[in-house]
Structures are given as structure tokens and as C-alpha cells.
Amino acid sequence: MHLLVYPNPTSGDISINIQKDDLKEATFTLTNTDGQIIYQNTADHLAHSYTKILDLSKLPAGVYMLEVMVDGERIVKKILKE
């Protein structure tokens, strides 16, 4: 599986691109440094490639953690919001 999150740092949108053979389901969870869930969503019936765009423009500047679960595989990325 290939996961790309860009741009990082960001002042607005981030794009989350997933590429995986036989991709079925992805869950996206964005949390702040206190562990509070800011955003959570699941996408299913996916193809080989999927891109999710999150608008972070209304969030305060700081560090956020993005957890992406793809078909049971968990990846966590640190996001810096300017």
C-alpha cells in the first residue's frame, strides 16, 4: 500500500492519496494533541486508487494526528497546520 499526505505543513486543504491493489475500505480519523476526534469518516467500495481531501482551514494552527485505516492496516501521520 502507498499513502501520500500533502501538502504538509498546510494552511488549508490536505489531500490523502491511497494506492493499493484490491483496495476496499478506508477510515480517516483526525485528532488534536489532546486526543479529541476532530473528524472521522469511512469510505468503502473503493478502487485501486482513492484521494480524500480534508479542509483544515477552520482549525487553529497546531499539530494534528491523522490515522488512516486501510483494509485493517493502520498508518498514522503527523499534520502541521500553519
N, C-alpha and C positions, 0 to 999 in steps of 0.2 A: 504494500500500500504506500502511496505517496501523498503527503499532506503538505500544503503550502498555505501560509497565512501572511497576507501582505495588504497594505504597507504596515510595517511595524518598526518604529512608532507611527501612530496615526493621530490626526486631529478630527477625523470624521468616520468614513466607512472603512471596514476591513473586509477583505474577500478571503473566504476559506475554500480552497480548491482541494478536492479529494479525487484521486485516481486509483482505481483498484479493479482488478478483474473480478467479475461476478459480484459487484457492489449491490447490496440490498438495502441497508438501513444505516442512517447516521443520526446521532443525537448530539446537539450542541448545548453546552451549559457555560454561561459566563458568570463568574463570581468576582466579588471585590475582595480586598485583603482581609476583611472580617469574615469571609466565607458565606456572605449573603448572596443568594442567587439573583442576578440582575436580569438574566434572560435564559430561557430554556425552550428548545424546540426539537422535534424529531421529524426527519424526512425519510420516507420509505418509497419502495418501488423505483429505485434509482438505477441508473445505467453505469457504464464503465467510468464516467467522469461526472462530477457534480460540483457546482460552485454555489456557496451560500454567501450572501452579502449582509453584514450587520452594520447598522447605523449607530455609531458610538458618539455622535456629535453632541447629544444632550447630556452625556455623562461627564462628571467632573474629571479633571486631569488626575492621573494616578496610574497605579499598576492593577491589572485585572488578570485573572486566570481563565483561560479558555480550555475547557475539556471537550474533546471530540471522541465519541464512542462510535466506531465503525465496525459493524458486524461483530461486536463483542471485544474488539481491540480498542484500548484506551490510550489516547495521546493528550498530553497537557502542554499548552503553550502559554508563555507569559506575554501579555499585551501591554504596551505602554501607550496610554492616552495622553497626548500633549494638551 
